[in-house]
């Protein structure tokens, strides 16, 4: 049954107020169950208006019940009862979301013959019994002006008043009072609201979980613009100022953005089933479905939702900031400042005072290249919202001309680049001036790490780059040339430009940078350096936080990517700015210590060019492995083990398929396994986990000339040996060789060897080869039993060979051994040299 008819029926039956309240409560409960279906048919402002009208009907029914209960059959006409029920706040604006509080004001006059206060109490009690969330005020008509002066919040609520029911005669009087309130202390009220807004915006900054009601560019900023316009012009809607304060196109963009926020807020309430004004991650999937956002997959739909919301907030923010300032100019005007402003004028329309740039609102359109010239010429740290208005008048074409590109490059040489980039962002010119950013504008980052969308993160990266607080990093930055600083700023600003694609964002970003950097005039050398920084911009933090930075392989692998000390310096500074720009308290003293330690140790590696070159070659081989389908089909744990192999030479020496084959054999080895080939020449491959008596093996095979030998430490304490001989053996001797190999796993076996002829100058020992390894290099005449003698000597002293590269050519043995620093080699260096040259084993 229709609610009005049901209420009338209950009144005719003389039902109690409690019974009527229960009926109303049931109707309200059922109504809220239908809101989801209503939302499917009608969204945005239309939905909010319909919801408001329903609440109006409930309030009207309650008023009717209260009046009938008070007066019975002698109920006077509504206009005769000196009481008016008035909607305030979002309820007054017809913008109330489903679970918002109902802000109601009851205004009355004391008239003899009406028990007004009793009637008001009855109205309120019935509302409370219905369980509606009510925020209410009760005032006499003649105290409204005085009340409005007590608190600007009350005045704000009053200027949004909307008549619901009661006496229209009284409402006319209320409107007269509201006009008095609007003209009362206008300047003081407006400046208090602006100060309040500044605090609110600082409390709820832009994030990927924006506050739709209170944040930057939120509904509250749109409200503030209306409050100022209402106070100054007495308008009922901002649209009334179209053509006077702003253009049709500007207002249209604002209204589209505002409509989206209306939709978002209503959907958020419906999904949360309660008052919820922050678009938290947990609600995003449901809200995206509620708004029927179409996309190929759910994740993309959620990204579109947040991106569109951020864009709407941005539109409302810039619109409200510009036109709030435009409206309050008369309060800022002071004739005494005219002479001062003339001194501070930089051209016909622009003024710079205390490092802040201002503009006239009466500017002409200008071409982008002319505007960029202004930015290049002017030095400022802040800008007034009037300058955003100035910037929005800039004309531009689809493609940047040569002069514009040259001016863009000059901007990156300026000390205060951040305010310029932020200005371009606020005025929607950023993707025009920096085209590589087009796809990351308003792009959220759901990675559990970044606090801001990509565009804001990039802006903050520049901000922290220009305001380095770490003295050690600042000193490195100050030593850079002007060109290096400019390049670093460009790389920092584009380091995440590749996000939002399927391909790895660092790779995409490096390509985007390379094209843009060349277009604006950076040299090929600088362009490649910047591209390198972007490609590896997460490398330093990942290495410092996730890996053992005291491990030599880790260290050289990191620095080999960078190639030069200069690249390391730039990456260190970029990493500092990048991490700080992620969010508050992300860059900690602990992080700083790890990064500094990595930087200092990495700096030293550039002195060891040979190892660095090896590491660079290894990285190329690792990259080839990671592209190889056979490698990708291996168990993940084995892939990880392969990439953890310490020896660079192992990767350099072997082809991708060989690396995979050897690693598979090692992965399947319990004690040892071997392969003997006897085609053109004899070769023996051994993979062992059990100890190998290498001296015995080589001694027993000393009747054969060794052409080459490799020894590599793999993973899980497994070693790989490959010995190649200069000749082929008779097939009948293969079983004998097999027996020698098997016997070599008996560590108790000994063999007597003839000492080879080695001169002291033919031995080079370097105990500072690296942090992990010492090296022994021999360049001697090839002799039978040479390797066996050395291996036996190593066994005697407990010396562990990590890598051995043995090669014989033109009767000369050139043998390189990398030896683990366990104290047994370098501590006995002199004694070992003595034995090799003229001593005995």
ZAMARGU-4260 file (C-alpha; in steps of 0.2 Angstrom, whole numbers, plus 5000, padded with zeros to 4 digits):
<rodrens>
0) 5000/5000/5000 | 5006/5018/4996 | 5014/5026/5012 | 5002/5041/5012 | 4987/5030/5011
5) 4994/5019/5025 | 4998/5033/5036 | 4980/5041/5033 | 4972/5024/5037 | 4982/5023/5054
10) 4978/5040/5059 | 4959/5037/5055 | 4961/5021/5066 | 4969/5032/5080 | 4984/5021/5080
15) 4998/5026/5093 | 5013/5036/5088 | 5024/5021/5091 | 5014/5010/5080 | 5015/5023/5066
20) 5034/5024/5069 | 5035/5005/5067 | 5026/5006/5051 | 5037/5020/5044 | 5052/5010/5050
25) 5047/4995/5040 | 5043/5006/5025 | 5061/5014/5026 | 5069/4997/5029 | 5060/4990/5013
30) 5065/5006/5003 | 5083/5003/5007 | 5082/4986/5001 | 5077/4993/4984 | 5091/5005/4982
35) 5102/4994/4972 | 5088/4991/4959 | 5085/5010/4959 | 5104/5013/4956 | 5104/5002/4941
40) 5091/5012/4933 | 5096/5029/4939 | 5114/5035/4944 | 5123/5051/4948 | 5113/5067/4953
45) 5097/5059/4947 | 5098/5045/4959 | 5103/5057/4974 | 5088/5068/4970 | 5076/5053/4970
50) 5083/5047/4986 | 5081/5064/4994 | 5063/5065/4988 | 5059/5049/4996 | 5067/5055/5013
55) 5057/5071/5010 | 5041/5061/5009 | 5045/5052/5025 | 5048/5069/5034 | 5032/5075/5027
60) 5023/5060/5033 | 5030/5062/5051 | 5026/5081/5051 | 5008/5076/5046 | 5007/5063/5060
65) 5014/5075/5073 | 5002/5089/5068 | 4986/5077/5068 | 4991/5070/5084 | 4993/5088/5091
70) 4977/5095/5084 | 4966/5080/5080 | 4950/5085/5070 | 4955/5104/5072 | 4971/5103/5062
75) 4975/5120/5055 | 4981/5124/5038 | 5000/5121/5036 | 5004/5139/5033 | 4995/5144/5049
80) 5007/5133/5061 | 5023/5144/5064 | 5035/5130/5060 | 5045/5125/5045 | 5056/5110/5042
85) 5071/5114/5032 | 5084/5102/5024 | 5103/5107/5027 | 5119/5101/5020 | 5120/5088/5007
90) 5101/5084/5011 | 5098/5103/5007 | 5108/5102/4991 | 5099/5086/4986 | 5116/5077/4985
95) 5113/5066/5000 | 5121/5048/4998 | 5111/5033/5004 | 5118/5031/5021 | 5122/5049/5025
100) 5115/5058/5040 | 5099/5068/5037 | 5103/5086/5042 | 5087/5094/5047 | 5083/5111/5054
105) 5066/5116/5062 | 5063/5134/5063 | 5048/5141/5073 | 5040/5157/5080 | 5032/5158/5097
110) 5014/5162/5093 | 5000/5161/5107 | 4988/5147/5104 | 5001/5135/5097 | 5011/5123/5108
115) 5025/5124/5096 | 5039/5116/5107 | 5028/5101/5110 | 5025/5099/5092 | 5043/5100/5088
120) 5047/5087/5102 | 5034/5075/5094 | 5041/5077/5077 | 5059/5073/5083 | 5053/5058/5094
125) 5044/5050/5079 | 5059/5052/5068 | 5070/5044/5081 | 5058/5030/5083 | 5060/5027/5064
130) 5079/5024/5067 | 5083/5037/5053 | 5101/5044/5056 | 5096/5062/5060 | 5107/5077/5063
135) 5095/5092/5069 | 5095/5110/5074 | 5080/5119/5081 | 5080/5138/5081 | 5069/5153/5083
140) 5067/5163/5067 | 5074/5179/5076 | 5090/5170/5082 | 5096/5163/5065 | 5108/5178/5061
145) 5115/5177/5079 | 5118/5158/5078 | 5126/5160/5061 | 5139/5172/5068 | 5144/5159/5082
150) 5152/5146/5070 | 5155/5147/5051 | 5150/5128/5050 | 5132/5134/5055 | 5132/5148/5043
155) 5138/5136/5029 | 5123/5124/5034 | 5111/5138/5033 | 5115/5145/5016 | 5111/5128/5009
160) 5094/5128/5016 | 5079/5120/5007 | 5061/5120/5012 | 5053/5103/5015 | 5036/5106/5023
165) 5027/5117/5036 | 5023/5135/5035 | 5028/5143/5018 | 5024/5160/5026 | 5038/5156/5039
170) 5049/5150/5025 | 5048/5167/5016 | 5054/5175/5033 | 5068/5162/5034 | 5074/5166/5016
175) 5074/5185/5021 | 5085/5180/5036 | 5096/5169/5025 | 5099/5184/5014 | 5105/5194/5029
180) 5116/5180/5034 | 5124/5179/5016 | 5128/5198/5017 | 5135/5197/5035 | 5154/5197/5037
185) 5156/5190/5019 | 5175/5192/5019 | 5178/5184/5036 | 5167/5169/5032 | 5175/5166/5015
190) 5193/5167/5022 | 5188/5155/5037 | 5181/5143/5024 | 5197/5144/5014 | 5208/5141/5029
195) 5197/5126/5034 | 5198/5119/5017 | 5217/5120/5017 | 5218/5110/5033 | 5206/5098/5026
200) 5216/5095/5010 | 5232/5093/5020 | 5223/5079/5030 | 5216/5070/5015 | 5229/5072/5001
205) 5227/5063/4984 | 5230/5045/4985 | 5225/5029/4977 | 5212/5027/4991 | 5204/5045/4989
210) 5192/5052/5001 | 5177/5056/4989 | 5169/5068/5001 | 5183/5077/5010 | 5199/5075/5000
215) 5208/5086/4987 | 5196/5089/4972 | 5182/5080/4982 | 5164/5085/4984 | 5169/5097/4998
220) 5179/5107/4986 | 5165/5108/4974 | 5154/5113/4989 | 5166/5127/4994 | 5165/5135/4977
225) 5146/5135/4978 | 5146/5142/4996 | 5157/5157/4990 | 5147/5159/4975 | 5131/5159/4985
230) 5137/5171/4998 | 5144/5183/4984 | 5130/5182/4971 | 5116/5173/4979 | 5115/5160/4966
235) 5105/5144/4968 | 5117/5134/4957 | 5134/5136/4950 | 5127/5135/4932 | 5120/5152/4934
240) 5138/5159/4933 | 5141/5151/4916 | 5147/5164/4904 | 5151/5176/4918 | 5164/5168/4929
245) 5168/5153/4918 | 5165/5146/4900 | 5152/5133/4895 | 5165/5121/4891 | 5174/5123/4908
250) 5158/5121/4917 | 5153/5106/4907 | 5170/5097/4912 | 5167/5102/4930 | 5149/5095/4930
255) 5154/5078/4921 | 5168/5076/4935 | 5155/5080/4949 | 5142/5068/4941 | 5155/5054/4942
260) 5159/5058/4961 | 5140/5057/4964 | 5140/5040/4956 | 5155/5034/4965 | 5149/5040/4982
265) 5132/5032/4981 | 5139/5016/4974 | 5152/5016/4988 | 5138/5018/5001 | 5128/5004/4993
270) 5142/4992/4992 | 5148/4995/5010 | 5130/4995/5017 | 5135/5010/5028 | 5142/5028/5027
275) 5159/5026/5018 | 5167/5040/5009 | 5184/5033/5006 | 5187/5022/4990 | 5197/5009/4999
280) 5205/4994/4990 | 5193/4982/4998 | 5178/4991/4990 | 5185/4994/4973 | 5180/4977/4965
285) 5162/4979/4971 | 5160/4997/4966 | 5167/4993/4948 | 5154/4980/4946 | 5140/4991/4953
290) 5145/5005/4940 | 5146/4992/4926 | 5163/4997/4920 | 5166/4987/4905 | 5183/4980/4902
295) 5192/4964/4896 | 5195/4958/4914 | 5190/4963/4932 | 5207/4970/4936 | 5207/4982/4921
300) 5190/4988/4926 | 5195/4992/4943 | 5210/5001/4936 | 5198/5011/4925 | 5187/5015/4940
305) 5201/5023/4951 | 5209/5031/4936 | 5193/5040/4931 | 5190/5045/4949 | 5207/5052/4951
310) 5204/5062/4935 | 5187/5068/4941 | 5195/5074/4958 | 5209/5083/4948 | 5196/5092/4937
315) 5186/5098/4952 | 5202/5103/4961 | 5209/5114/4947 | 5191/5121/4943 | 5187/5125/4961
320) 5204/5133/4965 | 5204/5144/4950 | 5187/5151/4951 | 5187/5152/4970 | 5202/5164/4968
325) 5193/5173/4954 | 5178/5177/4965 | 5187/5183/4980 | 5199/5195/4971 | 5189/5210/4977
330) 5194/5205/4995 | 5212/5204/4991 | 5213/5221/4981 | 5223/5234/4990 | 5227/5250/4981
335) 5243/5252/4991 | 5250/5237/4983 | 5249/5244/4965 | 5266/5252/4965 | 5273/5236/4973
340) 5265/5225/4960 | 5272/5236/4946 | 5289/5233/4952 | 5286/5214/4953 | 5279/5213/4935
345) 5288/5202/4923 | 5277/5205/4908 | 5260/5213/4905 | 5250/5199/4914 | 5263/5191/4926
350) 5269/5196/4943 | 5282/5187/4954 | 5282/5191/4973 | 5291/5182/4986 | 5295/5168/4974
355) 5277/5165/4970 | 5270/5169/4952 | 5253/5177/4950 | 5243/5181/4934 | 5229/5192/4929
360) 5213/5183/4925 | 5211/5193/4909 | 5224/5186/4898 | 5224/5182/4880 | 5228/5165/4872
365) 5246/5161/4868 | 5255/5148/4859 | 5264/5134/4868 | 5281/5139/4863 | 5278/5157/4869
370) 5271/5150/4886 | 5287/5138/4887 | 5298/5153/4885 | 5289/5162/4899 | 5292/5147/4910
375) 5310/5146/4905 | 5312/5165/4909 | 5303/5165/4925 | 5310/5159/4942 | 5297/5154/4955
380) 5295/5141/4969 | 5276/5143/4970 | 5261/5148/4959 | 5244/5156/4963 | 5229/5148/4956
385) 5227/5163/4944 | 5242/5156/4935 | 5234/5139/4933 | 5220/5149/4924 | 5233/5158/4914
390) 5241/5141/4909 | 5225/5134/4904 | 5223/5147/4890 | 5238/5140/4881 | 5235/5134/4863
395) 5244/5119/4857 | 5245/5107/4842 | 5246/5088/4842 | 5265/5088/4839 | 5278/5098/4847
400) 5288/5110/4836 | 5307/5112/4836 | 5307/5127/4846 | 5295/5120/4859 | 5306/5104/4861
405) 5322/5115/4863 | 5313/5125/4877 | 5307/5109/4886 | 5325/5104/4887 | 5330/5120/4895
410) 5316/5118/4908 | 5326/5103/4915 | 5341/5114/4917 | 5331/5125/4930 | 5335/5123/4948
415) 5316/5123/4953 | 5308/5111/4940 | 5295/5104/4952 | 5284/5119/4953 | 5284/5120/4934
420) 5279/5102/4932 | 5266/5103/4945 | 5259/5118/4936 | 5258/5108/4920 | 5249/5094/4929
425) 5237/5106/4937 | 5233/5114/4920 | 5232/5097/4911 | 5247/5102/4900 | 5259/5089/4907
430) 5255/5075/4894 | 5256/5089/4880 | 5273/5095/4885 | 5280/5078/4890 | 5271/5065/4878
435) 5279/5049/4886 | 5267/5052/4901 | 5251/5051/4892 | 5247/5033/4897 | 5252/5035/4915
440) 5241/5050/4919 | 5230/5046/4934 | 5236/5028/4933 | 5234/5019/4950 | 5247/5007/4956
445) 5239/4992/4966 | 5256/4984/4971 | 5255/4986/4990 | 5270/4998/4990 | 5266/5014/4981
450) 5255/5026/4990 | 5251/5037/4975 | 5246/5035/4957 | 5260/5035/4944 | 5259/5054/4939
455) 5259/5060/4957 | 5274/5048/4961 | 5284/5055/4947 | 5281/5073/4952 | 5286/5069/4970
460) 5302/5061/4963 | 5307/5077/4956 | 5302/5086/4972 | 5313/5075/4982 | 5327/5076/4970
465) 5327/5095/4971 | 5327/5094/4990 | 5339/5081/4995 | 5341/5080/5014 | 5354/5067/5015
470) 5371/5076/5016 | 5381/5062/5008 | 5369/5060/4993 | 5368/5079/4991 | 5387/5081/4990
475) 5387/5068/4975 | 5373/5078/4967 | 5381/5094/4969 | 5397/5088/4960 | 5387/5084/4944
480) 5388/5095/4929 | 5372/5105/4924 | 5369/5093/4909 | 5371/5078/4921 | 5358/5086/4933
485) 5346/5090/4919 | 5348/5072/4912 | 5345/5065/4929 | 5329/5075/4932 | 5322/5069/4915
490) 5326/5051/4919 | 5319/5053/4936 | 5303/5060/4929 | 5301/5047/4916 | 5307/5032/4926
495) 5289/5025/4928 | 5282/5031/4911 | 5282/5013/4905 | 5269/5007/4918 | 5252/5001/4913
500) 5259/4990/4899 | 5260/4971/4897 | 5279/4972/4894 | 5291/4976/4909 | 5289/4994/4913
505) 5307/4997/4915 | 5311/4991/4897 | 5296/5001/4890 | 5301/5017/4900 | 5319/5016/4894
510) 5313/5015/4876 | 5301/5030/4879 | 5315/5040/4887 | 5327/5036/4872 | 5315/5043/4859
515) 5310/5059/4869 | 5328/5063/4875 | 5334/5063/4857 | 5319/5074/4852 | 5322/5087/4864
520) 5341/5088/4860 | 5351/5077/4873 | 5366/5069/4865 | 5367/5051/4861 | 5379/5048/4875
525) 5368/5056/4888 | 5352/5048/4881 | 5360/5031/4883 | 5365/5035/4900 | 5347/5041/4905
530) 5340/5025/4896 | 5352/5014/4907 | 5346/5023/4923 | 5328/5019/4919 | 5331/5001/4914
535) 5339/4998/4930 | 5330/5010/4941 | 5324/4997/4954 | 5341/4987/4953 | 5349/4997/4967
540) 5335/4996/4980 | 5331/4977/4975 | 5350/4973/4977 | 5351/4982/4994 | 5335/4976/5002
545) 5333/4958/4995 | 5351/4952/4991 | 5367/4949/5001 | 5377/4964/4996 | 5393/4957/5004
550) 5392/4943/4991 | 5404/4946/4977 | 5393/4939/4963 | 5379/4950/4969 | 5390/4965/4969
555) 5398/4963/4952 | 5382/4958/4944 | 5374/4974/4950 | 5389/4985/4944 | 5391/4976/4928
560) 5374/4983/4922 | 5379/5001/4925 | 5396/5000/4917 | 5402/5016/4924 | 5405/5025/4941
565) 5395/5040/4934 | 5380/5029/4931 | 5381/5022/4949 | 5381/5040/4956 | 5366/5045/4946
570) 5357/5029/4950 | 5360/5031/4969 | 5353/5049/4968 | 5338/5043/4958 | 5335/5028/4970
575) 5335/5041/4985 | 5322/5052/4976 | 5311/5037/4970 | 5310/5029/4987 | 5305/5045/4996
580) 5292/5048/4983 | 5283/5031/4986 | 5275/5038/5002 | 5279/5045/5020 | 5291/5035/5031
585) 5296/5023/5017 | 5314/5030/5016 | 5321/5026/5033 | 5338/5027/5041 | 5340/5008/5039
590) 5336/5009/5020 | 5348/5024/5019 | 5362/5014/5028 | 5360/4999/5016 | 5360/5009/5000
595) 5375/5019/5006 | 5384/5003/5010 | 5380/4996/4993 | 5385/5012/4984 | 5402/5012/4993
600) 5406/4994/4990 | 5400/4995/4972 | 5411/5010/4969 | 5426/5000/4973 | 5422/4987/4960
605) 5425/4999/4945 | 5444/4997/4949 | 5443/4978/4945 | 5439/4980/4926 | 5443/4962/4922
610) 5430/4955/4934 | 5417/4968/4929 | 5419/4964/4911 | 5416/4945/4915 | 5401/4950/4925
615) 5394/4960/4910 | 5397/4945/4899 | 5388/4934/4912 | 5373/4945/4912 | 5371/4944/4894
620) 5371/4925/4895 | 5359/4925/4910 | 5347/4936/4899 | 5349/4923/4885 | 5345/4909/4897
625) 5329/4919/4903 | 5323/4920/4885 | 5326/4901/4882 | 5310/4890/4882 | 5320/4875/4888
630) 5326/4885/4903 | 5309/4892/4907 | 5302/4874/4907 | 5314/4869/4921 | 5308/4869/4939
635) 5308/4886/4947 | 5320/4880/4960 | 5333/4874/4947 | 5331/4890/4938 | 5336/4899/4953
640) 5350/4887/4957 | 5358/4889/4940 | 5357/4908/4941 | 5365/4907/4958 | 5381/4899/4952
645) 5396/4909/4957 | 5408/4907/4943 | 5407/4920/4929 | 5418/4909/4918 | 5405/4895/4919
650) 5393/4906/4910 | 5405/4914/4898 | 5413/4897/4893 | 5397/4887/4890 | 5382/4889/4878
655) 5365/4891/4884 | 5361/4872/4881 | 5377/4867/4889 | 5373/4876/4904 | 5356/4868/4905
660) 5363/4851/4902 | 5376/4852/4915 | 5364/4859/4928 | 5352/4845/4925 | 5365/4832/4927
665) 5370/4841/4943 | 5352/4842/4949 | 5350/4824/4947 | 5367/4819/4955 | 5366/4810/4972
670) 5385/4806/4974 | 5393/4807/4957 | 5392/4804/4939 | 5403/4804/4924 | 5404/4803/4905
675) 5419/4797/4895 | 5420/4802/4877 | 5433/4795/4865 | 5430/4802/4848 | 5443/4813/4841
680) 5451/4814/4858 | 5448/4808/4875 | 5437/4819/4887 | 5431/4815/4904 | 5416/4825/4912
685) 5413/4822/4931 | 5399/4830/4941 | 5402/4826/4960 | 5394/4829/4977 | 5406/4816/4985
690) 5424/4822/4987 | 5435/4819/4972 | 5454/4814/4974 | 5459/4826/4959 | 5478/4823/4962
695) 5476/4805/4961 | 5465/4805/4946 | 5477/4817/4936 | 5492/4807/4942 | 5485/4791/4936
700) 5481/4799/4919 | 5498/4808/4918 | 5503/4796/4904 | 5491/4807/4893 | 5494/4825/4889
705) 5481/4837/4895 | 5474/4849/4883 | 5462/4858/4894 | 5453/4857/4911 | 5439/4866/4918
710) 5433/4865/4936 | 5418/4875/4942 | 5408/4875/4958 | 5390/4874/4954 | 5376/4873/4968
715) 5373/4863/4983 | 5392/4859/4985 | 5392/4851/4968 | 5407/4853/4957 | 5409/4850/4938
720) 5425/4844/4930 | 5429/4843/4912 | 5446/4836/4907 | 5451/4836/4888 | 5467/4827/4882
725) 5477/4830/4866 | 5475/4812/4860 | 5462/4798/4858 | 5465/4781/4868 | 5463/4763/4862
730) 5445/4757/4865 | 5453/4743/4876 | 5459/4756/4888 | 5442/4764/4891 | 5438/4751/4905
735) 5455/4755/4913 | 5451/4774/4913 | 5434/4771/4920 | 5442/4761/4935 | 5454/4776/4938
740) 5439/4788/4938 | 5429/4777/4951 | 5445/4774/4961 | 5447/4793/4962 | 5432/4794/4974
745) 5443/4785/4987 | 5451/4799/4996 | 5464/4788/5005 | 5473/4783/4989 | 5490/4792/4986
750) 5502/4793/4971 | 5520/4798/4970 | 5523/4812/4957 | 5538/4819/4949 | 5540/4838/4953
755) 5538/4848/4937 | 5550/4862/4931 | 5542/4879/4936 | 5552/4895/4937 | 5547/4908/4950
760) 5543/4921/4936 | 5531/4909/4928 | 5519/4910/4944 | 5508/4925/4947 | 5498/4925/4964
765) 5485/4938/4968 | 5477/4937/4985 | 5467/4953/4981 | 5459/4946/4965 | 5442/4949/4974
770) 5434/4949/4991 | 5430/4930/4989 | 5444/4923/4978 | 5462/4923/4976 | 5470/4918/4960
775) 5485/4908/4954 | 5491/4910/4936 | 5504/4898/4928 | 5512/4901/4911 | 5524/4886/4910
780) 5531/4873/4898 | 5518/4859/4896 | 5524/4844/4906 | 5516/4827/4910 | 5509/4827/4928
785) 5509/4846/4930 | 5491/4847/4934 | 5492/4831/4945 | 5506/4839/4955 | 5497/4855/4958
790) 5481/4846/4963 | 5490/4835/4975 | 5498/4851/4983 | 5481/4859/4984 | 5474/4843/4993
795) 5489/4843/5005 | 5485/4861/5011 | 5466/4860/5010 | 5465/4872/4996 | 5448/4873/4987
800) 5447/4877/4969 | 5432/4886/4964 | 5436/4888/4946 | 5450/4881/4935 | 5453/4886/4917
805) 5468/4875/4910 | 5473/4877/4892 | 5488/4870/4883 | 5494/4878/4866 | 5510/4877/4857
810) 5518/4867/4871 | 5514/4880/4884 | 5502/4877/4899 | 5492/4893/4903 | 5483/4888/4919
815) 5471/4900/4929 | 5465/4894/4946 | 5452/4904/4956 | 5454/4899/4974 | 5442/4901/4989
820) 5449/4912/5002 | 5448/4900/5017 | 5465/4905/5024 | 5474/4890/5017 | 5481/4898/5001
825) 5486/4915/5005 | 5493/4911/5022 | 5504/4898/5014 | 5508/4908/4998 | 5527/4908/5000
830) 5528/4890/5005 | 5518/4885/4990 | 5529/4895/4978 | 5544/4887/4986 | 5537/4869/4983
835) 5532/4873/4965 | 5549/4880/4961 | 5562/4870/4970 | 5554/4861/4985 | 5546/4844/4987
840) 5529/4838/4990
</rodrens>
